Amino acid sequence: YSFRDVEGEVPMDTEVVLRDAQALLEMGCTRIILSDTDGRSTPNDIERIARALSPATGLESLGVHLHDRFGQGIANALAAYQLGIRTFDSSVGGVGGSKAVQHSVGNIATEELVALFDGMGIDTGVDPLPLLEAGRLLVQMTEMAGDPLPPSKLLANRLELHRGAPPGWLTAEMRAPKPAPQPAERSVTAEDEPAGPPVWRAVGGRRGA
């Protein structure tokens, strides 16, 4: 719990988070992943903690692990990116959860995160089309297991558009080259941004994992 307490109601004390982060760095950790375990944090929470830690850890040492209870997960990821964070945990379809949280919710969806950055003209190095193919397989597996369908809105939209399509449903039309988007203005300057595109870390694929 990096941003709010276990119930998601009380903002975490920045001194407590900073102490734990410094202890991890002293043990040899090279990356500190800040977790919104309950999915109740806001962009203000992300900024408050990241700014408190960055003088001691450096933004290049920080990443975020975000859950998406109220549809704010992608907004939180954008806030982290604008602060200079470049490492993100996500999962295809937005599946996942935490045994530490009652009525836990999934992680932010990889395909939605990639779509956000692509729309801003930010090169992620991630091909979105295989993500959607993987999402289709995930939906088939969850249906067979009787589990809830993945919560990703982007994935649900794509599947609805291509309902009944055979394997290889991503058609030549979808794969046709599109005009390169223009880079969007961001709140951080080029001098402030760490080098390199966002980095993804895969998150476990089963609810409750």
C-alpha positions as CSV (number, residue, x, y, z in Angstrom):
1,Y,0.0,0.0,0.0
2,S,1.9,3.0,-1.3
3,F,-0.8,5.6,-1.8
4,R,-3.7,4.8,0.6
5,D,-4.3,2.4,3.5
6,V,-5.7,-1.1,3.3
7,E,-9.3,0.2,3.2
8,G,-8.3,2.8,0.6
9,E,-9.7,5.6,2.8
10,V,-6.7,7.3,4.4
11,P,-3.7,8.6,2.4
12,M,-0.4,7.0,3.3
13,D,2.1,8.9,5.3
14,T,4.8,10.0,2.9
15,E,7.5,9.6,5.6
16,V,6.5,5.9,6.0
17,V,6.6,5.2,2.3
18,L,9.9,7.0,2.0
19,R,11.4,5.1,4.8
20,D,10.4,1.8,3.3
21,A,11.7,2.8,-0.1
22,Q,15.1,3.8,1.3
23,A,15.3,0.5,3.1
24,L,14.7,-1.4,-0.1
25,L,17.4,0.6,-1.9
26,E,19.9,0.0,0.9
27,M,19.2,-3.8,0.5
28,G,20.2,-3.5,-3.2
29,C,16.8,-3.1,-4.9
30,T,17.1,-1.1,-8.1
31,R,13.4,-0.6,-8.7
32,I,10.7,0.5,-6.3
33,I,7.2,-0.3,-7.5
34,L,4.5,1.9,-5.8
35,S,1.3,-0.1,-5.5
36,D,-2.3,1.1,-5.5
37,T,-3.5,-2.3,-4.1
38,D,-7.1,-1.4,-3.5
39,G,-7.6,0.7,-6.6
40,R,-8.9,3.8,-4.8
41,S,-6.0,6.2,-5.4
42,T,-6.3,9.3,-7.4
43,P,-3.8,11.2,-9.6
44,N,-3.2,13.6,-6.6
45,D,-2.1,10.6,-4.5
46,I,0.3,9.5,-7.3
47,E,1.8,12.9,-7.5
48,R,2.1,13.4,-3.7
49,I,4.0,10.1,-3.1
50,A,6.2,10.3,-6.2
51,R,7.3,13.8,-5.5
52,A,8.1,12.9,-1.9
53,L,10.2,10.0,-3.0
54,S,11.9,11.3,-6.1
55,P,14.7,13.4,-4.3
56,A,15.9,10.3,-2.5
57,T,15.2,7.6,-5.0
58,G,15.2,9.3,-8.4
59,L,12.2,8.9,-10.7
60,E,14.1,6.3,-12.8
61,S,14.0,4.0,-9.8
62,L,10.2,4.2,-9.4
63,G,7.3,2.3,-11.1
64,V,3.6,1.9,-10.4
65,H,1.4,-1.1,-9.9
66,L,-2.2,0.2,-10.3
67,H,-5.6,-1.5,-9.8
68,D,-8.8,0.0,-11.4
69,R,-11.7,0.0,-9.0
70,F,-13.4,3.2,-10.1
71,G,-12.0,3.6,-13.6
72,Q,-9.2,5.9,-12.5
73,G,-6.4,3.5,-13.1
74,I,-5.5,4.8,-16.5
75,A,-5.7,8.4,-15.3
76,N,-3.3,7.4,-12.5
77,A,-0.9,5.9,-15.0
78,L,-1.0,9.1,-17.0
79,A,-0.2,11.1,-13.9
80,A,2.7,8.9,-13.2
81,Y,4.0,9.3,-16.7
82,Q,3.7,13.0,-16.6
83,L,5.8,13.1,-13.4
84,G,8.5,11.1,-15.2
85,I,7.8,7.5,-14.1
86,R,8.4,5.0,-16.9
87,T,7.7,1.5,-15.4
88,F,4.1,0.2,-15.3
89,D,2.6,-3.0,-14.2
90,S,-0.5,-4.1,-16.2
91,S,-2.3,-7.2,-17.4
92,V,-4.1,-8.2,-20.6
93,G,-7.8,-7.7,-20.2
94,G,-7.3,-5.9,-16.9
95,V,-7.5,-9.2,-14.9
96,G,-5.9,-9.7,-11.6
97,G,-6.6,-8.9,-8.0
98,S,-5.2,-9.2,-4.5
99,K,-5.9,-11.6,-1.7
100,A,-5.1,-8.8,0.8
101,V,-8.1,-6.8,-0.3
102,Q,-11.7,-7.7,0.2
103,H,-13.7,-7.5,-3.1
104,S,-10.4,-6.8,-5.0
105,V,-10.4,-5.6,-8.6
106,G,-8.1,-6.2,-11.5
107,N,-5.0,-4.3,-12.7
108,I,-5.0,-1.7,-15.4
109,A,-5.4,-3.3,-18.8
110,T,-2.2,-3.4,-20.9
111,E,-4.1,-2.8,-24.2
112,E,-5.8,0.3,-22.7
113,L,-2.4,1.6,-21.4
114,V,-0.8,1.1,-24.8
115,A,-3.8,2.8,-26.6
116,L,-3.4,5.8,-24.2
117,F,0.3,6.3,-25.1
118,D,-0.2,5.5,-28.8
119,G,-2.9,8.2,-28.9
120,M,-0.5,10.7,-27.3
121,G,2.2,9.9,-29.9
122,I,4.4,8.2,-27.3
123,D,6.3,5.2,-28.6
124,T,5.9,2.2,-26.3
125,G,7.5,-0.4,-28.5
126,V,4.4,-2.6,-27.9
127,D,2.3,-3.9,-30.9
128,P,-1.3,-3.6,-29.8
129,L,-2.7,-6.2,-32.2
130,P,-1.2,-9.3,-30.5
131,L,-2.5,-7.9,-27.2
132,L,-6.0,-8.0,-28.6
133,E,-5.5,-11.5,-29.9
134,A,-4.3,-12.5,-26.4
135,G,-7.4,-10.8,-25.0
136,R,-9.7,-12.9,-27.2
137,L,-8.0,-16.1,-25.9
138,L,-8.4,-14.8,-22.4
139,V,-12.1,-14.2,-22.9
140,Q,-12.5,-17.7,-24.2
141,M,-10.7,-19.2,-21.3
142,T,-12.7,-17.3,-18.7
143,E,-16.0,-18.2,-20.4
144,M,-15.0,-21.9,-20.3
145,A,-14.0,-21.7,-16.6
146,G,-17.2,-19.8,-15.7
147,D,-15.1,-16.9,-14.4
148,P,-16.1,-13.2,-14.8
149,L,-15.1,-11.7,-18.1
150,P,-12.0,-9.4,-18.3
151,P,-13.0,-5.9,-17.3
152,S,-11.1,-4.1,-20.1
153,K,-13.5,-1.7,-21.9
154,L,-11.2,-1.6,-25.0
155,L,-11.1,-5.4,-25.2
156,A,-14.9,-5.6,-24.9
157,N,-15.4,-3.0,-27.6
158,R,-13.1,-4.9,-30.0
159,L,-14.7,-8.2,-29.4
160,E,-18.2,-6.8,-29.9
161,L,-17.1,-5.2,-33.2
162,H,-15.7,-8.6,-34.4
163,R,-18.1,-11.0,-32.8
164,G,-18.1,-14.3,-34.6
165,A,-14.9,-13.7,-36.5
166,P,-12.6,-16.7,-36.9
167,P,-9.0,-16.9,-35.5
168,G,-6.9,-14.2,-37.1
169,W,-9.8,-11.8,-36.7
170,L,-7.5,-8.8,-36.9
171,T,-8.0,-8.1,-40.5
172,A,-5.7,-6.5,-43.1
173,E,-7.8,-3.4,-42.8
174,M,-7.0,-3.1,-39.0
175,R,-3.3,-3.8,-39.8
176,A,-3.1,-1.1,-42.4
177,P,-0.6,1.6,-41.6
178,K,-2.1,4.7,-40.0
179,P,-0.8,8.2,-40.0
180,A,1.7,8.8,-37.2
181,P,0.0,10.8,-34.4
182,Q,1.5,14.1,-33.4
183,P,3.2,14.2,-30.0
184,A,0.9,15.7,-27.4
185,E,2.0,18.5,-25.0
186,R,2.9,17.2,-21.6
187,S,3.4,18.8,-18.3
188,V,7.1,17.8,-18.0
189,T,9.9,19.1,-20.2
190,A,12.2,16.9,-22.3
191,E,15.0,17.7,-19.8
192,D,12.9,16.4,-17.0
193,E,12.0,13.1,-18.7
194,P,14.0,10.0,-18.2
195,A,15.3,8.5,-21.5
196,G,13.4,5.7,-23.1
197,P,9.8,4.6,-23.6
198,P,7.5,3.2,-20.9
199,V,8.4,-0.2,-19.6
200,W,5.7,-2.9,-18.9
201,R,5.9,-5.7,-16.3
202,A,3.5,-8.5,-16.8
203,V,1.1,-9.1,-14.0
204,G,-0.4,-12.5,-13.1
205,G,-3.3,-13.6,-15.2
206,R,-5.9,-15.0,-12.7
207,R,-8.2,-13.1,-10.4
208,G,-7.0,-13.5,-6.9
209,A,-3.4,-14.0,-8.0
